[in-house]
Amino acid sequence: MPALLLLAPAHQLAGKTTVAAGLAHRIRAAGRAIAFVRLPGDEAADADGELFPTLGLSMAAPPAPSGPEITLIEARSGDPYPALKGNPEARAIVIALAQPGPALVEYCQAIGDRVAGVIINKTPSKRLHSARADAEAAGLKVLAVLPEDRLLAAPMLRDLAGSLSASVEHLNDGGLQPLDRPLIATISADPGQGYFAGYDAKAVIVRSDKPDLQLAALNAGASCLILTGGLPLLSYVLERAEEDEIPLLHTDLDTISTIGIIEGLFGSLPFPGGEAKIKRITELLADLDIPSLIEVAPRR
Protein backbone atom coordinates (compact mmCIF):
# COMPACT_ATOMS: atom_id res chain seq x y z
CA MET A 1 0.00 0.00 0.00
CA PRO A 2 1.48 3.40 -0.94
CA ALA A 3 2.16 5.69 2.02
CA LEU A 4 3.07 9.36 1.83
CA LEU A 5 4.59 11.07 4.86
CA LEU A 6 4.01 14.82 5.16
CA LEU A 7 6.90 16.62 6.86
CA ALA A 8 7.93 20.23 7.45
CA PRO A 9 10.97 21.98 8.89
CA ALA A 10 10.77 23.40 12.40
CA HIS A 11 8.24 26.16 11.92
CA GLN A 12 4.56 26.24 12.74
CA LEU A 13 1.70 26.62 10.28
CA ALA A 14 3.64 25.61 7.20
CA GLY A 15 0.38 24.15 5.93
CA LYS A 16 0.81 20.36 6.26
CA THR A 17 -2.80 19.76 7.30
CA THR A 18 -4.13 22.09 4.61
CA VAL A 19 -2.10 20.31 1.95
CA ALA A 20 -3.13 16.93 3.37
CA ALA A 21 -6.81 17.82 3.01
CA GLY A 22 -6.29 18.89 -0.61
CA LEU A 23 -4.22 15.80 -1.42
CA ALA A 24 -6.81 13.54 0.16
CA HIS A 25 -9.62 15.00 -1.91
CA ARG A 26 -7.57 14.89 -5.11
CA ILE A 27 -6.72 11.23 -4.49
CA ARG A 28 -10.31 10.33 -3.63
CA ALA A 29 -11.54 12.16 -6.75
CA ALA A 30 -9.22 9.88 -8.73
CA GLY A 31 -11.15 6.91 -7.36
CA ARG A 32 -8.61 5.73 -4.79
CA ALA A 33 -9.57 4.91 -1.21
CA ILE A 34 -7.49 6.78 1.36
CA ALA A 35 -6.80 6.92 5.07
CA PHE A 36 -5.13 9.71 7.03
CA VAL A 37 -2.89 9.11 10.02
CA ARG A 38 -1.91 12.01 12.28
CA LEU A 39 1.16 11.17 14.32
CA PRO A 40 1.17 12.49 17.91
CA GLY A 41 3.80 14.71 19.45
CA ASP A 42 2.58 18.29 19.14
CA GLU A 43 -0.33 20.42 20.28
CA ALA A 44 -2.01 20.35 16.85
CA ALA A 45 -2.36 16.55 16.82
CA ASP A 46 -5.53 16.52 18.92
CA ALA A 47 -7.20 19.21 16.83
CA ASP A 48 -6.37 17.32 13.65
CA GLY A 49 -7.71 14.18 15.29
CA GLU A 50 -11.06 15.92 15.61
CA LEU A 51 -10.92 17.45 12.15
CA PHE A 52 -10.19 14.59 9.80
CA PRO A 53 -13.06 12.27 10.75
CA THR A 54 -15.36 15.09 9.63
CA LEU A 55 -13.73 14.84 6.20
CA GLY A 56 -14.49 11.13 5.98
CA LEU A 57 -10.85 10.13 6.54
CA SER A 58 -9.55 7.67 9.09
CA MET A 59 -7.46 8.95 11.99
CA ALA A 60 -6.69 5.46 13.25
CA ALA A 61 -3.56 3.39 12.78
CA PRO A 62 -2.64 2.47 9.18
CA PRO A 63 -5.39 0.28 7.74
CA ALA A 64 -5.26 -3.42 7.03
CA PRO A 65 -4.38 -4.54 3.47
CA SER A 66 -8.06 -4.94 2.72
CA GLY A 67 -8.73 -1.31 3.68
CA PRO A 68 -7.86 1.95 1.92
CA GLU A 69 -5.31 1.83 -0.88
CA ILE A 70 -3.27 4.88 0.13
CA THR A 71 -2.26 6.31 3.49
CA LEU A 72 -1.34 9.94 4.14
CA ILE A 73 0.70 10.31 7.31
CA GLU A 74 1.16 13.76 8.81
CA ALA A 75 4.05 14.17 11.27
CA ARG A 76 4.83 17.06 13.55
CA SER A 77 7.08 19.81 12.21
CA GLY A 78 10.79 19.66 12.90
CA ASP A 79 12.95 16.57 13.36
CA PRO A 80 11.89 14.08 10.65
CA TYR A 81 13.72 11.05 12.00
CA PRO A 82 11.07 9.65 14.40
CA ALA A 83 8.42 9.70 11.66
CA LEU A 84 10.81 8.25 9.08
CA LYS A 85 11.92 5.48 11.44
CA GLY A 86 8.34 4.62 12.40
CA ASN A 87 7.22 4.48 8.76
CA PRO A 88 10.21 2.95 6.97
CA GLU A 89 8.47 2.37 3.63
CA ALA A 90 6.76 5.75 3.32
CA ARG A 91 8.02 8.40 0.92
CA ALA A 92 8.16 11.97 2.22
CA ILE A 93 6.54 15.14 0.90
CA VAL A 94 8.14 18.20 2.48
CA ILE A 95 5.91 21.25 2.99
CA ALA A 96 7.93 24.47 3.13
CA LEU A 97 7.19 28.16 3.32
CA ALA A 98 7.97 30.48 0.45
CA GLN A 99 11.67 31.12 1.05
CA PRO A 100 13.54 27.91 0.13
CA GLY A 101 17.11 28.33 1.29
CA PRO A 102 20.03 26.31 2.62
CA ALA A 103 18.08 25.11 5.65
CA LEU A 104 15.41 23.51 3.45
CA VAL A 105 18.02 21.94 1.20
CA GLU A 106 19.81 20.46 4.23
CA TYR A 107 16.49 19.21 5.63
CA CYS A 108 15.70 17.38 2.38
CA GLN A 109 19.23 16.06 2.03
CA ALA A 110 19.00 14.59 5.53
CA ILE A 111 15.87 12.68 4.49
CA GLY A 112 17.67 11.40 1.41
CA ASP A 113 16.12 9.50 -1.46
CA ARG A 114 12.87 9.02 0.42
CA VAL A 115 11.86 12.58 -0.52
CA ALA A 116 9.16 12.43 -3.19
CA GLY A 117 9.31 16.20 -3.56
CA VAL A 118 8.68 19.60 -2.01
CA ILE A 119 5.51 21.68 -1.96
CA ILE A 120 6.31 25.37 -1.44
CA ASN A 121 3.40 27.00 0.33
CA LYS A 122 2.09 30.53 0.99
CA THR A 123 4.13 32.12 -1.79
CA PRO A 124 3.58 35.80 -2.71
CA SER A 125 2.14 36.01 -6.21
CA LYS A 126 5.14 37.97 -7.49
CA ARG A 127 7.48 35.17 -6.39
CA LEU A 128 5.67 32.11 -7.75
CA HIS A 129 8.06 31.60 -10.66
CA SER A 130 11.23 32.65 -8.85
CA ALA A 131 10.46 30.43 -5.84
CA ARG A 132 10.23 27.39 -8.09
CA ALA A 133 13.34 28.38 -10.03
CA ASP A 134 15.36 28.97 -6.85
CA ALA A 135 14.29 25.64 -5.34
CA GLU A 136 15.02 23.68 -8.51
CA ALA A 137 18.39 25.41 -8.88
CA ALA A 138 19.18 24.21 -5.35
CA GLY A 139 18.51 20.64 -6.45
CA LEU A 140 15.03 20.24 -4.97
CA LYS A 141 12.22 18.41 -6.78
CA VAL A 142 9.29 20.81 -6.69
CA LEU A 143 5.85 19.20 -6.77
CA ALA A 144 3.91 22.45 -6.51
CA VAL A 145 4.26 26.12 -5.62
CA LEU A 146 1.11 27.35 -3.88
CA PRO A 147 0.28 31.06 -3.66
CA GLU A 148 -0.72 33.01 -0.62
CA ASP A 149 -4.47 32.76 -0.59
CA ARG A 150 -6.94 35.10 1.04
CA LEU A 151 -9.59 32.45 1.58
CA LEU A 152 -7.22 29.91 3.13
CA ALA A 153 -5.78 32.57 5.44
CA ALA A 154 -9.18 33.82 6.59
CA PRO A 155 -10.46 32.85 10.05
CA MET A 156 -13.70 30.97 10.35
CA LEU A 157 -16.69 32.80 11.77
CA ARG A 158 -16.75 30.50 14.82
CA ASP A 159 -13.13 31.42 15.63
CA LEU A 160 -13.82 35.09 15.06
CA ALA A 161 -16.87 34.97 17.33
CA GLY A 162 -14.79 33.45 20.10
CA SER A 163 -11.98 35.99 19.72
CA LEU A 164 -14.47 38.88 19.80
CA SER A 165 -16.50 37.37 22.68
CA ALA A 166 -19.44 37.98 20.36
CA SER A 167 -22.99 36.79 20.66
CA VAL A 168 -24.04 35.05 17.46
CA GLU A 169 -27.16 34.40 15.47
CA HIS A 170 -27.70 32.24 12.38
CA LEU A 171 -24.19 30.80 12.53
CA ASN A 172 -24.75 28.20 9.82
CA ASP A 173 -22.68 25.01 9.46
CA GLY A 174 -21.31 25.42 12.95
CA GLY A 175 -19.53 28.61 11.94
CA LEU A 176 -17.37 26.87 9.32
CA GLN A 177 -17.68 29.84 6.99
CA PRO A 178 -14.55 31.85 6.28
CA LEU A 179 -14.51 35.58 6.90
CA ASP A 180 -14.67 36.51 3.23
CA ARG A 181 -13.98 40.00 1.82
CA PRO A 182 -14.41 41.97 5.09
CA LEU A 183 -15.27 45.62 4.57
CA ILE A 184 -15.64 48.43 7.10
CA ALA A 185 -18.87 50.39 6.77
CA THR A 186 -18.78 54.13 6.17
CA ILE A 187 -19.42 56.53 9.05
CA SER A 188 -21.60 58.91 7.01
CA ALA A 189 -25.37 59.10 7.01
CA ASP A 190 -25.40 57.82 3.42
CA PRO A 191 -27.12 54.39 3.47
CA GLY A 192 -24.14 53.05 1.53
CA GLN A 193 -25.73 50.28 -0.53
CA GLY A 194 -23.78 51.33 -3.61
CA TYR A 195 -20.58 51.42 -1.56
CA PHE A 196 -21.06 47.85 -0.35
CA ALA A 197 -22.10 46.58 -3.79
CA GLY A 198 -19.15 48.31 -5.46
CA TYR A 199 -16.69 46.44 -3.28
CA ASP A 200 -18.61 43.14 -3.49
CA ALA A 201 -18.52 43.01 0.31
CA LYS A 202 -19.26 39.62 1.83
CA ALA A 203 -18.61 40.45 5.50
CA VAL A 204 -19.32 43.96 6.75
CA ILE A 205 -18.01 45.48 9.97
CA VAL A 206 -20.59 48.03 11.05
CA ARG A 207 -21.49 49.83 14.26
CA SER A 208 -24.48 48.45 16.11
CA ASP A 209 -26.12 51.91 16.19
CA LYS A 210 -26.19 52.23 12.38
CA PRO A 211 -29.33 50.33 11.25
CA ASP A 212 -29.47 52.04 7.86
CA LEU A 213 -25.95 50.87 7.05
CA GLN A 214 -26.75 47.40 8.37
CA LEU A 215 -29.75 47.11 6.04
CA ALA A 216 -27.77 48.56 3.14
CA ALA A 217 -25.11 45.89 3.62
CA LEU A 218 -27.73 43.14 3.72
CA ASN A 219 -29.47 44.49 0.62
CA ALA A 220 -26.13 44.63 -1.20
CA GLY A 221 -25.58 40.91 -0.61
CA ALA A 222 -23.43 40.76 2.52
CA SER A 223 -23.26 37.22 3.87
CA CYS A 224 -22.23 38.25 7.39
CA LEU A 225 -22.46 41.30 9.66
CA ILE A 226 -19.96 42.01 12.43
CA LEU A 227 -21.69 44.52 14.68
CA THR A 228 -19.54 46.56 17.03
CA GLY A 229 -20.29 48.69 20.08
CA GLY A 230 -22.62 46.33 21.93
CA LEU A 231 -25.82 48.37 21.50
CA PRO A 232 -29.17 46.61 20.90
CA LEU A 233 -30.11 45.97 17.28
CA LEU A 234 -33.38 47.18 15.85
CA SER A 235 -36.03 44.54 15.26
CA TYR A 236 -36.28 45.12 11.51
CA VAL A 237 -32.56 44.45 11.10
CA LEU A 238 -32.87 41.23 13.10
CA GLU A 239 -35.90 40.18 11.05
CA ARG A 240 -34.11 40.92 7.77
CA ALA A 241 -31.09 38.86 8.82
CA GLU A 242 -33.32 36.03 10.02
CA GLU A 243 -35.19 35.98 6.72
CA ASP A 244 -32.02 35.14 4.77
CA GLU A 245 -30.21 33.42 7.66
CA ILE A 246 -27.36 35.92 7.55
CA PRO A 247 -24.90 35.34 10.42
CA LEU A 248 -24.69 38.19 12.93
CA LEU A 249 -21.70 38.53 15.25
CA HIS A 250 -22.48 41.13 17.91
CA THR A 251 -19.52 42.31 20.01
CA ASP A 252 -19.17 44.87 22.79
CA LEU A 253 -15.80 45.92 21.34
CA ASP A 254 -15.45 49.12 19.33
CA THR A 255 -14.70 49.03 15.62
CA ILE A 256 -10.97 49.76 15.89
CA SER A 257 -10.45 46.99 18.47
CA THR A 258 -12.49 44.58 16.37
CA ILE A 259 -10.41 45.30 13.26
CA GLY A 260 -7.20 44.75 15.22
CA ILE A 261 -8.36 41.31 16.36
CA ILE A 262 -9.44 40.37 12.85
CA GLU A 263 -6.06 41.38 11.43
CA GLY A 264 -4.31 39.22 14.01
CA LEU A 265 -6.37 36.16 13.11
CA PHE A 266 -5.59 36.14 9.37
CA GLY A 267 -3.05 33.44 8.59
CA SER A 268 -2.48 32.58 12.25
CA LEU A 269 -4.89 29.69 12.85
CA PRO A 270 -4.60 25.96 12.09
CA PHE A 271 -6.56 24.57 9.16
CA PRO A 272 -10.15 24.12 10.39
CA GLY A 273 -11.73 22.25 7.48
CA GLY A 274 -14.96 23.58 6.01
CA GLU A 275 -16.27 23.15 2.46
CA ALA A 276 -14.98 26.46 1.12
CA LYS A 277 -11.38 25.98 2.26
CA ILE A 278 -11.22 22.34 1.20
CA LYS A 279 -12.51 23.28 -2.24
CA ARG A 280 -9.91 26.04 -2.50
CA ILE A 281 -6.86 23.95 -1.55
CA THR A 282 -8.05 21.20 -3.88
CA GLU A 283 -8.18 23.77 -6.71
CA LEU A 284 -4.68 25.00 -5.88
CA LEU A 285 -3.39 21.42 -6.11
CA ALA A 286 -5.20 20.76 -9.40
CA ASP A 287 -1.97 20.55 -11.42
CA LEU A 288 -0.27 18.11 -9.06
CA ASP A 289 0.46 14.83 -10.83
CA ILE A 290 -1.32 12.49 -8.45
CA PRO A 291 -0.73 9.22 -10.39
CA SER A 292 3.03 9.83 -10.54
CA LEU A 293 3.13 10.82 -6.91
CA ILE A 294 1.41 7.63 -5.85
CA GLU A 295 3.56 5.54 -8.17
CA VAL A 296 6.80 6.59 -6.49
CA ALA A 297 5.47 5.60 -3.07
CA PRO A 298 6.53 2.00 -2.36
CA ARG A 299 3.90 -0.64 -1.81
CA ARG A 300 3.56 -2.01 1.70
Buried (B, 14 or more C-beta within 10 A) or exposed (E): BBBBBBBBBEEEBBBBBBBBBBBBBBBBEEEBEBBBBBBEBBEBBEBBEEBBEEBEBBBEEBBEEEBBBBBBBBBBBBBBEEBBEEBEEBBBBBBBBBBBEEEBBEBBEEBEEBBBBBBBBBBEEEBBEEBBEBBEEBEBEBBBBBBBBBBBBBBBBBBBBEBBEBEBBBBEEEBBBBBBBBBBBBEEEEBBBEBBBEEEBBBBBBBBBBBBBBBBBBBBBBBBBBBBBBEEBBEEBBEBBEEEEBBBBBBBBEBEEBBEBBEEBEBEBBBBBBEBBBEBBBEBBEEBEBEEBBEEBEEE
